[in-house]
Amino acid sequence: MAKLSIADLDLAGKRVLVRVDFNVPLNERLEVTDDTRIRAALPTIRYAQGKGPRCCWCRTWAVPKGRPCPP
């Protein structure tokens, strides 16, 4: 089975859930220190928004250095 791309789907009028990898490095003040993954997701986000679906974007939050994240 061939792997599908977002461009292979008819998104108009649909509800779309997209999981993005925004697990980016943060400094001690919780500021993003490398936004490469966010910038890499922008073409997909812009493409989906231009096709007219109702989008919901979700991401996971990693456990930094084996410790829970602060609230």
The first five atom37 places (N, CA, C, CB, O) and aatype in JSON, in Angstrom:
{
  "aatype": [12, 0, 11, 10, 15, 9, 0, 3, 10, 3, 10, 0, 7, 11, 1, 19, 10, 19, 1, 19, 3, 13, 2, 19, 14, 10, 2, 6, 1, 10, 6, 19, 16, 3, 3, 16, 1, 9, 1, 0, 0, 10, 14, 16, 9, 1, 18, 0, 5, 7, 11, 7, 14, 1, 4, 4, 17, 4, 1, 16, 17, 0, 19, 14, 11, 7, 1, 14, 4, 14, 14],
  "atom_mask": [
    [1, 1, 1, 1, 1],
    [1, 1, 1, 1, 1],
    [1, 1, 1, 1, 1],
    [1, 1, 1, 1, 1],
    [1, 1, 1, 1, 1],
    [1, 1, 1, 1, 1],
    [1, 1, 1, 1, 1],
    [1, 1, 1, 1, 1],
    [1, 1, 1, 1, 1],
    [1, 1, 1, 1, 1],
    [1, 1, 1, 1, 1],
    [1, 1, 1, 1, 1],
    [1, 1, 1, 0, 1],
    [1, 1, 1, 1, 1],
    [1, 1, 1, 1, 1],
    [1, 1, 1, 1, 1],
    [1, 1, 1, 1, 1],
    [1, 1, 1, 1, 1],
    [1, 1, 1, 1, 1],
    [1, 1, 1, 1, 1],
    [1, 1, 1, 1, 1],
    [1, 1, 1, 1, 1],
    [1, 1, 1, 1, 1],
    [1, 1, 1, 1, 1],
    [1, 1, 1, 1, 1],
    [1, 1, 1, 1, 1],
    [1, 1, 1, 1, 1],
    [1, 1, 1, 1, 1],
    [1, 1, 1, 1, 1],
    [1, 1, 1, 1, 1],
    [1, 1, 1, 1, 1],
    [1, 1, 1, 1, 1],
    [1, 1, 1, 1, 1],
    [1, 1, 1, 1, 1],
    [1, 1, 1, 1, 1],
    [1, 1, 1, 1, 1],
    [1, 1, 1, 1, 1],
    [1, 1, 1, 1, 1],
    [1, 1, 1, 1, 1],
    [1, 1, 1, 1, 1],
    [1, 1, 1, 1, 1],
    [1, 1, 1, 1, 1],
    [1, 1, 1, 1, 1],
    [1, 1, 1, 1, 1],
    [1, 1, 1, 1, 1],
    [1, 1, 1, 1, 1],
    [1, 1, 1, 1, 1],
    [1, 1, 1, 1, 1],
    [1, 1, 1, 1, 1],
    [1, 1, 1, 0, 1],
    [1, 1, 1, 1, 1],
    [1, 1, 1, 0, 1],
    [1, 1, 1, 1, 1],
    [1, 1, 1, 1, 1],
    [1, 1, 1, 1, 1],
    [1, 1, 1, 1, 1],
    [1, 1, 1, 1, 1],
    [1, 1, 1, 1, 1],
    [1, 1, 1, 1, 1],
    [1, 1, 1, 1, 1],
    [1, 1, 1, 1, 1],
    [1, 1, 1, 1, 1],
    [1, 1, 1, 1, 1],
    [1, 1, 1, 1, 1],
    [1, 1, 1, 1, 1],
    [1, 1, 1, 0, 1],
    [1, 1, 1, 1, 1],
    [1, 1, 1, 1, 1],
    [1, 1, 1, 1, 1],
    [1, 1, 1, 1, 1],
    [1, 1, 1, 1, 1]
  ],
  "atom_positions": [
    [[0.85, -1.17, 0.0], [0.0, 0.0, 0.0], [0.89, 1.24, 0.0], [-0.96, 0.0, 1.22], [1.81, 1.35, 0.81]],
    [[0.62, 2.15, -0.91], [1.4, 3.38, -1.02], [1.07, 4.33, 0.14], [1.14, 4.07, -2.38], [-0.07, 4.4, 0.6]],
    [[2.06, 5.04, 0.58], [1.88, 6.02, 1.64], [1.19, 7.26, 1.07], [3.25, 6.4, 2.3], [1.61, 7.78, 0.03]],
    [[0.14, 7.72, 1.73], [-0.6, 8.88, 1.26], [0.03, 10.17, 1.78], [-2.06, 8.8, 1.7], [0.65, 10.2, 2.85]],
    [[-0.13, 11.2, 1.0], [0.28, 12.54, 1.38], [-0.99, 13.34, 1.65], [1.16, 13.22, 0.26], [-2.08, 12.96, 1.21]],
    [[-0.86, 14.44, 2.35], [-2.02, 15.29, 2.59], [-2.6, 15.79, 1.26], [-1.65, 16.49, 3.5], [-3.79, 16.07, 1.16]],
    [[-1.75, 15.91, 0.25], [-2.2, 16.37, -1.07], [-3.07, 15.32, -1.77], [-0.99, 16.71, -1.95], [-3.78, 15.65, -2.72]],
    [[-3.04, 14.08, -1.32], [-3.84, 13.0, -1.91], [-5.27, 12.97, -1.36], [-3.17, 11.66, -1.66], [-6.09, 12.18, -1.83]],
    [[-5.56, 13.79, -0.38], [-6.85, 13.74, 0.3], [-7.75, 14.9, -0.09], [-6.65, 13.72, 1.8], [-7.28, 16.01, -0.33]],
    [[-9.05, 14.64, -0.15], [-10.04, 15.68, -0.38], [-10.45, 16.23, 0.98], [-11.28, 15.14, -1.18], [-11.21, 15.6, 1.71]],
    [[-9.94, 17.41, 1.32], [-10.14, 17.97, 2.65], [-11.33, 18.92, 2.74], [-8.91, 18.68, 3.08], [-11.77, 19.25, 3.85]],
    [[-11.85, 19.36, 1.63], [-12.9, 20.38, 1.63], [-14.11, 19.93, 2.44], [-13.33, 20.71, 0.2], [-14.67, 18.85, 2.21]],
    [[-14.5, 20.77, 3.39], [-15.69, 20.5, 4.19], [-15.54, 19.4, 5.23], [0.0, 0.0, 0.0], [-16.52, 19.01, 5.86]],
    [[-14.34, 18.91, 5.44], [-14.11, 17.82, 6.39], [-13.54, 18.36, 7.7], [-13.15, 16.78, 5.8], [-13.1, 19.51, 7.78]],
    [[-13.56, 17.53, 8.71], [-12.86, 17.8, 9.96], [-11.56, 17.01, 9.91], [-13.73, 17.41, 11.23], [-11.56, 15.81, 9.62]],
    [[-10.46, 17.67, 10.18], [-9.15, 17.03, 10.03], [-8.37, 17.17, 11.34], [-8.36, 17.66, 8.85], [-8.22, 18.27, 11.87]],
    [[-7.89, 16.05, 11.84], [-7.01, 16.05, 13.0], [-5.61, 15.77, 12.5], [-7.46, 14.99, 14.07], [-5.36, 14.75, 11.87]],
    [[-4.69, 16.69, 12.79], [-3.31, 16.56, 12.33], [-2.39, 16.56, 13.54], [-2.94, 17.7, 11.34], [-2.41, 17.49, 14.35]],
    [[-1.59, 15.52, 13.65], [-0.59, 15.46, 14.72], [0.71, 16.02, 14.19], [-0.39, 14.01, 15.25], [1.21, 15.58, 13.15]],
    [[1.25, 17.0, 14.88], [2.49, 17.64, 14.47], [3.57, 17.4, 15.52], [2.29, 19.15, 14.24], [3.27, 17.23, 16.71]],
    [[4.81, 17.39, 15.09], [5.93, 17.15, 16.0], [6.53, 18.5, 16.39], [7.01, 16.24, 15.34], [7.48, 18.98, 15.77]],
    [[5.97, 19.1, 17.42], [6.48, 20.36, 17.92], [7.28, 20.15, 19.21], [5.32, 21.35, 18.17], [7.34, 21.03, 20.07]],
    [[7.87, 19.0, 19.34], [8.68, 18.69, 20.5], [10.03, 19.38, 20.31], [8.85, 17.13, 20.68], [11.01, 18.77, 19.87]],
    [[10.08, 20.67, 20.65], [11.25, 21.5, 20.39], [12.03, 21.76, 21.67], [10.83, 22.82, 19.74], [11.46, 21.73, 22.76]],
    [[13.33, 22.02, 21.54], [14.12, 22.3, 22.74], [13.77, 23.66, 23.34], [15.62, 22.25, 22.4], [13.56, 24.65, 22.63]],
    [[13.71, 23.68, 24.65], [13.42, 24.9, 25.39], [14.57, 25.22, 26.33], [12.1, 24.77, 26.17], [15.26, 24.32, 26.8]],
    [[14.76, 26.51, 26.61], [15.75, 26.88, 27.62], [15.09, 26.91, 28.99], [16.39, 28.25, 27.28], [13.93, 26.53, 29.14]],
    [[15.83, 27.34, 29.99], [15.31, 27.33, 31.37], [14.13, 28.27, 31.57], [16.41, 27.7, 32.33], [13.37, 28.11, 32.53]],
    [[13.95, 29.26, 30.68], [12.8, 30.16, 30.75], [11.66, 29.69, 29.86], [13.21, 31.59, 30.35], [10.71, 30.43, 29.61]],
    [[11.74, 28.43, 29.38], [10.74, 27.79, 28.54], [10.55, 28.51, 27.2], [9.43, 27.72, 29.27], [9.45, 28.53, 26.65]],
    [[11.63, 29.11, 26.69], [11.62, 29.73, 25.38], [12.17, 28.73, 24.36], [12.46, 31.06, 25.37], [13.1, 27.99, 24.66]],
    [[11.59, 28.7, 23.17], [12.04, 27.8, 22.12], [13.43, 28.22, 21.67], [11.04, 27.8, 20.92], [13.66, 29.38, 21.33]],
    [[14.37, 27.27, 21.66], [15.74, 27.57, 21.24], [16.03, 27.1, 19.82], [16.72, 26.93, 22.19], [17.03, 27.53, 19.24]],
    [[15.2, 26.25, 19.26], [15.36, 25.79, 17.88], [13.97, 25.53, 17.3], [16.26, 24.49, 17.8], [13.29, 24.59, 17.71]],
    [[13.55, 26.37, 16.36], [12.19, 26.27, 15.81], [12.13, 25.49, 14.5], [11.62, 27.65, 15.6], [11.17, 25.64, 13.75]],
    [[13.13, 24.67, 14.21], [13.2, 23.94, 12.95], [11.96, 23.08, 12.71], [14.43, 23.05, 12.93], [11.41, 23.1, 11.61]],
    [[11.5, 22.35, 13.7], [10.33, 21.48, 13.53], [9.06, 22.28, 13.29], [10.16, 20.59, 14.76], [8.2, 21.85, 12.53]],
    [[8.94, 23.41, 13.94], [7.77, 24.26, 13.73], [7.77, 24.79, 12.3], [7.75, 25.43, 14.75], [6.75, 24.74, 11.62]],
    [[8.91, 25.31, 11.85], [9.01, 25.82, 10.49], [8.79, 24.72, 9.46], [10.37, 26.47, 10.26], [8.21, 24.99, 8.4]],
    [[9.22, 23.5, 9.74], [9.04, 22.38, 8.81], [7.57, 22.0, 8.67], [9.85, 21.17, 9.29], [7.17, 21.49, 7.62]],
    [[6.76, 22.25, 9.69], [5.33, 21.91, 9.63], [4.5, 22.96, 8.94], [4.8, 21.7, 11.03], [3.36, 22.69, 8.56]],
    [[5.04, 24.16, 8.76], [4.25, 25.25, 8.18], [3.69, 24.96, 6.79], [5.09, 26.48, 8.12], [2.54, 25.31, 6.55]],
    [[4.42, 24.34, 5.86], [3.81, 24.04, 4.56], [2.57, 23.15, 4.67], [4.83, 23.38, 3.66], [1.59, 23.37, 3.95]],
    [[2.6, 22.17, 5.55], [1.44, 21.3, 5.74], [0.28, 22.08, 6.35], [1.81, 20.1, 6.64], [-0.87, 21.93, 5.92]],
    [[0.56, 22.89, 7.34], [-0.47, 23.69, 7.99], [-1.11, 24.64, 6.98], [0.12, 24.49, 9.18], [-2.34, 24.73, 6.91]],
    [[-0.29, 25.33, 6.2], [-0.81, 26.28, 5.21], [-1.59, 25.56, 4.11], [0.33, 27.09, 4.6], [-2.62, 26.06, 3.66]],
    [[-1.11, 24.41, 3.68], [-1.81, 23.64, 2.65], [-3.2, 23.24, 3.14], [-0.99, 22.39, 2.26], [-4.19, 23.43, 2.45]],
    [[-3.25, 22.69, 4.35], [-4.53, 22.24, 4.9], [-5.49, 23.41, 5.06], [-4.31, 21.53, 6.26], [-6.66, 23.3, 4.71]],
    [[-5.01, 24.52, 5.59], [-5.88, 25.68, 5.78], [-6.43, 26.19, 4.45], [-5.12, 26.8, 6.5], [-7.55, 26.68, 4.4]],
    [[-5.66, 26.08, 3.39], [-6.09, 26.55, 2.09], [-7.11, 25.66, 1.41], [0.0, 0.0, 0.0], [-7.74, 26.07, 0.44]],
    [[-7.3, 24.43, 1.91], [-8.23, 23.49, 1.3], [-9.61, 23.49, 1.96], [-7.66, 22.1, 1.36], [-10.5, 22.79, 1.5]],
    [[-9.79, 24.27, 3.01], [-11.11, 24.48, 3.58], [-11.62, 23.51, 4.63], [0.0, 0.0, 0.0], [-12.82, 23.53, 4.9]],
    [[-10.8, 22.65, 5.24], [-11.36, 21.82, 6.3], [-11.38, 22.56, 7.62], [-10.55, 20.52, 6.44], [-10.79, 23.63, 7.76]],
    [[-12.07, 21.98, 8.59], [-11.97, 22.45, 9.97], [-10.84, 21.66, 10.59], [-13.34, 22.27, 10.77], [-10.94, 20.45, 10.75]],
    [[-9.76, 22.35, 10.93], [-8.55, 21.66, 11.4], [-8.39, 21.73, 12.91], [-7.32, 22.26, 10.73], [-8.71, 22.74, 13.55]],
    [[-7.9, 20.66, 13.46], [-7.5, 20.59, 14.85], [-6.07, 20.06, 14.85], [-8.47, 19.68, 15.71], [-5.8, 18.99, 14.3]],
    [[-5.17, 20.78, 15.45], [-3.76, 20.4, 15.47], [-3.44, 19.9, 16.87], [-2.84, 21.6, 15.08], [-3.81, 20.54, 17.86]],
    [[-2.77, 18.77, 16.95], [-2.39, 18.25, 18.26], [-0.91, 17.9, 18.25], [-3.24, 17.01, 18.64], [-0.32, 17.65, 17.2]],
    [[-0.35, 17.88, 19.41], [1.06, 17.55, 19.58], [1.24, 16.84, 20.91], [1.95, 18.81, 19.49], [0.36, 16.88, 21.77]],
    [[2.37, 16.22, 21.06], [2.7, 15.62, 22.35], [3.74, 16.48, 23.03], [3.21, 14.16, 22.17], [4.39, 17.31, 22.39]],
    [[3.89, 16.29, 24.31], [4.89, 17.01, 25.08], [5.78, 15.96, 25.74], [4.24, 17.98, 26.14], [5.32, 15.18, 26.57]],
    [[7.02, 15.96, 25.37], [7.95, 14.95, 25.89], [8.26, 15.23, 27.37], [9.26, 14.94, 25.06], [8.04, 16.33, 27.88]],
    [[8.75, 14.22, 28.02], [9.19, 14.37, 29.4], [10.68, 14.73, 29.36], [8.93, 13.04, 30.24], [11.51, 13.88, 29.06]],
    [[11.02, 15.98, 29.67], [12.41, 16.42, 29.56], [13.31, 15.78, 30.61], [12.5, 17.91, 29.68], [13.06, 15.88, 31.81]],
    [[14.34, 15.12, 30.13], [15.34, 14.51, 31.01], [14.7, 13.58, 32.04], [16.15, 15.6, 31.73], [15.18, 13.46, 33.17]],
    [[13.6, 12.92, 31.66], [12.96, 11.96, 32.53], [12.13, 12.54, 33.66], [0.0, 0.0, 0.0], [11.66, 11.81, 34.53]],
    [[11.94, 13.86, 33.65], [11.16, 14.52, 34.7], [9.86, 15.07, 34.13], [11.98, 15.65, 35.36], [9.82, 15.45, 32.96]],
    [[8.8, 15.14, 34.91], [7.56, 15.74, 34.42], [7.77, 17.22, 34.09], [6.43, 15.59, 35.46], [8.6, 17.89, 34.71]],
    [[7.03, 17.72, 33.12], [7.08, 19.13, 32.74], [6.37, 19.95, 33.81], [6.44, 19.37, 31.35], [5.41, 19.48, 34.42]],
    [[6.84, 21.18, 34.03], [6.11, 22.03, 34.97], [4.77, 22.42, 34.35], [6.93, 23.3, 35.33], [4.65, 22.49, 33.13]],
    [[3.74, 22.66, 35.18], [2.41, 23.03, 34.66], [2.42, 24.38, 33.98], [1.38, 23.04, 35.78], [1.39, 24.83, 33.49]]
  ]
}
